[in-house]
Amino acid sequence: MKYFTFAPFYFIKINYRTAGINFKAVVFLFFLFPATSLWAGSKDIKFASRIVSTSPSITETLFALGLGHRVVGVTDFCEYPPEACQLSSIGGMINPSMETLVSLQPDLVLHQSHSSRMARNTQTLGIRSMGLEVGTLGDILNTIKLLGTTLGIEEHSERLLNKLNNGINFYKDKLKGVPPKEALLLLGDSSDPGRDLYAAGQGTFLHELFEISGGKNIIPPTMAQYPRITKEYIIEKSPEVIIEAGPKSRLSPEQIKERLQGWKRFPSIRAVQTEQIHYISADYILIPGPRLLHILEQFSKALHPEIFSYSPLSETVKAGSAQ
């Protein structure tokens, strides 16, 4: 396996055995299986029982909605819940094995709406597919509602939505009247703070959760959604809090000390002066899905530890994915 960065915040593993799409094999499989097993249009989509998910956020949402028993395929990056890891994988999100996908005989493939290649390939093969938006907080909630309606589980989706909305309102109410802190959310590895870094900008679900948690994002709307920023920009804006999030932020206490020492090269930054630099490495932190309450807890504790050192909701979000 090999890692590379897709967008600035997705970490993709390439499986060289599935990196290419062998359409000869796909065509062979297309004729090998009966047409009725490939054409989801022949029956109501509500009864789709062989679903393939092509992204971690969609997989987590399906399981949170109680649909895990109807999922037959996922990607290499769908690592939660643990049951998803036991399912067949179609490979990477941008380099899936269409042979494997067809062999699973799906009656529905769910993909992110920007995945035009997957939409074209499934259409060519006569497999029902549906694109889903998960870029913003509103998209995440709408996707949960849409899946509930589409797959005939409205009660489950309403229950999950109520839980998420109640959790979001908990933080909003708790922070009502509390001045937000100017903050920066960095993505990826900043082991050398002197080099350019990527940040979460506006128009993203991370920005929205950041602000709900009591942060004022120093990235303006004129920048890209996930802009590359320089140390000069960070020095100029001098945020009160810096949060680094992502899989490579899983650090030992010794490594954190080393990182903080590196930041001391820029003593004029307020977050450096007060040592308000935090590292969040949880696997869910970059996944736009139903575990968003976990993200809110992590952000709020970093931004306002005087308020969120402990909260009744903490036990809820630590228990696992919102179900």
ZIGIWO-V812494 format. One line per field, one symbol per residue. psi: psi as a letter, one per 20 degrees, with the letter a starting at -180 (. if undefined). A space follows every 10 residues. Layout:
# ZIGIWO-V812494
psi->???
This chain:
# ZIGIWO-V812494
psi->qqqrppaijp opppohijhq onhghggghg hgqqhhihoi iirphhjpin pppjqghggh gghhjkjhij piqariinjq rhhhiirqpj brhilqohgg ghhilqjppp rqhimhghgg ghghikpprp pqpkhrghgg hhgggghggh jklhgghhgg gggghggghg hgghjpippq pprpoqpbol hniirqrqrp arjqhggghg hhjkqopior iirrhmqpqr hhgggghmqh ppppqrhjjn qrhghggggh hhhiimiiph hggjkmpqpo jqhihjonai khhggggggh hhhmhihkhq qhighghiia qp.
